[in-house]
Amino acid sequence: MSRLVTVSAKIPEKLRRRMYELGIEPSKVIRRALEEEVRRREWELLKERGEAMRHILKKLSVERAVESIRGDREGR
């Protein structure tokens, strides 16, 4: 199991009261929200990197890539 750390946030007292009245467990909600935000930002980063790679890959021809792969296979 991975190590756990504590993350805290200040919220209005009224919100805290309503959470507990409704049986909302803040740790579960916060954990789920943070996990989702991390996934969203990782996806955005991958999309940005993919866009950058696309510009680089456009400069390569298919023929050049095929030649390189065949040369590598023959060298084994």
C-alpha positions as CSV (number, residue, x, y, z in Angstrom):
1,M,0.0,0.0,0.0
2,S,1.3,3.5,-0.8
3,R,1.9,6.0,1.9
4,L,-0.8,8.5,2.6
5,V,-0.4,12.2,3.4
6,T,-2.8,14.7,4.8
7,V,-4.2,17.5,2.7
8,S,-6.3,20.1,4.3
9,A,-8.6,22.8,3.1
10,K,-10.6,25.6,4.7
11,I,-14.3,25.7,4.0
12,P,-17.2,27.8,5.3
13,E,-18.7,26.5,8.5
14,K,-22.1,26.3,6.9
15,L,-20.8,24.0,4.2
16,R,-19.2,21.7,6.8
17,R,-22.5,21.6,8.8
18,R,-24.5,20.7,5.6
19,M,-21.9,18.0,4.7
20,Y,-22.3,16.2,8.0
21,E,-26.1,16.6,8.0
22,L,-26.1,14.9,4.5
23,G,-23.7,12.2,5.5
24,I,-21.0,13.4,3.1
25,E,-17.5,12.1,3.9
26,P,-15.1,14.8,2.9
27,S,-12.1,12.6,2.6
28,K,-13.8,10.4,-0.1
29,V,-15.1,13.4,-2.0
30,I,-11.7,15.2,-1.9
31,R,-9.8,12.1,-2.9
32,R,-12.1,11.4,-5.8
33,A,-12.0,15.1,-7.0
34,L,-8.2,15.2,-6.8
35,E,-7.8,11.9,-8.6
36,E,-10.1,13.2,-11.4
37,E,-8.3,16.5,-11.7
38,V,-4.9,14.7,-11.9
39,R,-6.3,12.4,-14.7
40,R,-7.7,15.4,-16.5
41,R,-4.4,17.3,-16.4
42,E,-2.4,14.3,-17.4
43,W,-4.6,13.8,-20.4
44,E,-4.2,17.5,-21.3
45,L,-0.4,17.2,-21.1
46,L,-0.5,14.1,-23.3
47,K,-2.6,15.9,-25.9
48,E,-0.1,18.8,-25.9
49,R,2.8,16.5,-26.3
50,G,1.0,14.6,-29.0
51,E,0.5,17.9,-30.9
52,A,4.2,18.7,-30.6
53,M,5.1,15.2,-31.8
54,R,2.7,15.5,-34.8
55,H,4.6,18.5,-36.1
56,I,7.9,16.6,-35.8
57,L,6.5,13.4,-37.4
58,K,5.0,15.4,-40.3
59,K,8.6,16.1,-41.4
60,L,9.4,12.4,-41.7
61,S,8.4,10.5,-44.8
62,V,6.8,7.0,-44.7
63,E,9.5,5.7,-47.0
64,R,12.3,6.9,-44.6
65,A,10.6,5.3,-41.7
66,V,10.2,2.0,-43.6
67,E,13.8,2.1,-44.6
68,S,14.9,2.7,-41.1
69,I,12.8,-0.2,-39.7
70,R,14.1,-2.6,-42.3
71,G,17.6,-1.6,-41.7
72,D,17.2,-2.1,-38.0
73,R,15.7,-5.6,-38.6
74,E,18.5,-6.6,-40.9
75,G,21.1,-5.5,-38.4
76,R,19.8,-8.0,-35.8
